[in-house]
Amino acid sequence: MNSVFKEHQQLFHFQSDQNFDFECMEVALCFQNCDWKIEHLQDLKVDLNATKSLLNDKNLDEWGKHTTFTDISSFIINEMKRRLKRQPELLTRAWLKFYEILSEFPALTVADNEFRAVYLCEAPGAFVTATNHFLKSRDSSVKFVWTANTLNPYHEESDVFDAAIVEDRFIRHQNAYEHWYFGDDNTGNILHKSFLNALRCKVGNECDLVTADGGINCVNSPDKQELLMYPLITAEIFIALNCLKVGGCLVVKFFTLFEPQTISLVFLLFNVFRELFAFKPLTSKQGNSENPHLVHKLSNLYNEIIDSQFSFYKLRTTISGKTKGDNFI
Ligand SMILES: C[S@@+](CC[C@H](N)C(=O)[O-])C[C@H]1O[C@@H](n2cnc3c(N)ncnc32)[C@H](O)[C@@H]1O
């Protein structure tokens, strides 16, 4: 990728100092009642929402055309379709984003003979097909073992969510169907309490990679997107921590990072992963709030965190505002 494009990627790198006893105590402090805010982030949120609200009277279709026209990466899909001899399944913007992430972070796909990956909230499935393409174009001898989850488009409960993806070609595909997992209640809803254990029974806890690309429709309350997404991202993270092997990686999509709840989640990741990167791919539309995909390498300390029995269903977050919390922010 040339330097013009590089300038449009956003990448931040954090490294945990691995002082576990101290960290663990502080992480525990994260999950108390949330009675704090970071004022300058709240100010930024107000500014951002005010700017976004300037679009309220714009026609959405026209605005979409405008952002596509001004987006530096929008030509890439057509270029890929033209250049690739073998067309990948589901060559979408999500496919490009994930291919870009895999290319930027080769550690994500390091594996000996078998590469075990779990994709949470994954329909229509482009992260899976991007990984497959990436692995096959590098070392075809690695066996790609994958499981994907999403809201079950064929379950009646999914109708009440405004989140189920209707594009089901890759779910129904004869070579793919058996890889999709909808939990023991068949809804696919990762917010259901039984999902975590059911998935862990299916895939074990030795996965190399977990991705979490959940999204729900926040068109009617864009100013609340971060808080609306919080339960889903929390569930994704706790499920990932239960399935990853020591040294495994997580790619999780965040949106904005203004609220104490979300900041506390990032703080938790900062404590259980050796390295943490906040990365906005160039191929993610620059104008959307889909912000950092945080990419991590799991530290070998994470089992102790899991053993300390955080329950995400009871999760209430706050950073204490002292010591480590202050440094982190
Ligand atoms: C942005 S799409 C994922 C795109 C996908 N990574 C790809 O590359 O094609 C977001 C997904 O989150 C799923 N989702 C939303 N809420 C969910 C929930 N509670 N449980 C499981 N999946 C959920 C939606 O059904 C949708 O498939």
The ligand as an SDF file (V2000), in Angstrom:
LIG
                    3D

 27 29  0  0  0  0  0  0  0  0999 V2000
  -21.3970   -5.5120   10.4620 C   0  0  0  0  0  0  0  0  0  0  0  0
  -22.2340   -7.0380   10.4590 S   0  0  0  0  0  0  0  0  0  0  0  0
  -20.8860   -8.1660   10.4200 C   0  0  0  0  0  0  0  0  0  0  0  0
  -20.2200   -8.2150    9.0850 C   0  0  0  0  0  0  0  0  0  0  0  0
  -19.2590   -9.3780    8.9240 C   0  0  0  0  0  0  0  0  0  0  0  0
  -18.0760   -9.2670    9.7660 N   0  0  0  0  0  0  0  0  0  0  0  0
  -18.7810   -9.5570    7.5030 C   0  0  0  0  0  0  0  0  0  0  0  0
  -17.5910   -9.3900    7.3020 O   0  0  0  0  0  0  0  0  0  0  0  0
  -19.5720   -9.8640    6.6250 O   0  0  0  0  0  0  0  0  0  0  0  0
  -22.8140   -7.1050   12.1020 C   0  0  0  0  0  0  0  0  0  0  0  0
  -23.4220   -8.4240   12.5140 C   0  0  0  0  0  0  0  0  0  0  0  0
  -23.7290   -8.4070   13.9070 O   0  0  0  0  0  0  0  0  0  0  0  0
  -24.8140   -9.3430   14.0920 C   0  0  0  0  0  0  0  0  0  0  0  0
  -25.4120   -9.1820   15.4200 N   0  0  0  0  0  0  0  0  0  0  0  0
  -25.9970   -8.0910   15.9410 C   0  0  0  0  0  0  0  0  0  0  0  0
  -26.4560   -8.3540   17.1860 N   0  0  0  0  0  0  0  0  0  0  0  0
  -26.1330   -9.6570   17.4650 C   0  0  0  0  0  0  0  0  0  0  0  0
  -26.3490  -10.5170   18.5750 C   0  0  0  0  0  0  0  0  0  0  0  0
  -26.9780  -10.0730   19.6620 N   0  0  0  0  0  0  0  0  0  0  0  0
  -25.8860  -11.7760   18.5090 N   0  0  0  0  0  0  0  0  0  0  0  0
  -25.2560  -12.2300   17.3980 C   0  0  0  0  0  0  0  0  0  0  0  0
  -25.0280  -11.4620   16.3010 N   0  0  0  0  0  0  0  0  0  0  0  0
  -25.4580  -10.1810   16.3330 C   0  0  0  0  0  0  0  0  0  0  0  0
  -25.7220   -8.9670   12.9550 C   0  0  0  0  0  0  0  0  0  0  0  0
  -26.6630  -10.0110   12.7160 O   0  0  0  0  0  0  0  0  0  0  0  0
  -24.7250   -8.8060   11.8080 C   0  0  0  0  0  0  0  0  0  0  0  0
  -24.5440  -10.0170   11.1810 O   0  0  0  0  0  0  0  0  0  0  0  0
  1  2  1  0
  2  3  1  0
  2 10  1  0
  3  4  1  0
  4  5  1  0
  5  6  1  0
  5  7  1  0
  7  8  2  0
  7  9  1  0
 10 11  1  0
 11 12  1  0
 11 26  1  0
 12 13  1  0
 13 14  1  0
 13 24  1  0
 14 15  1  0
 14 23  1  0
 15 16  2  0
 16 17  1  0
 17 18  1  0
 17 23  2  0
 18 19  1  0
 18 20  2  0
 20 21  1  0
 21 22  2  0
 22 23  1  0
 24 25  1  0
 24 26  1  0
 26 27  1  0
M  CHG  2   2   1   9  -1
M  END
$$$$
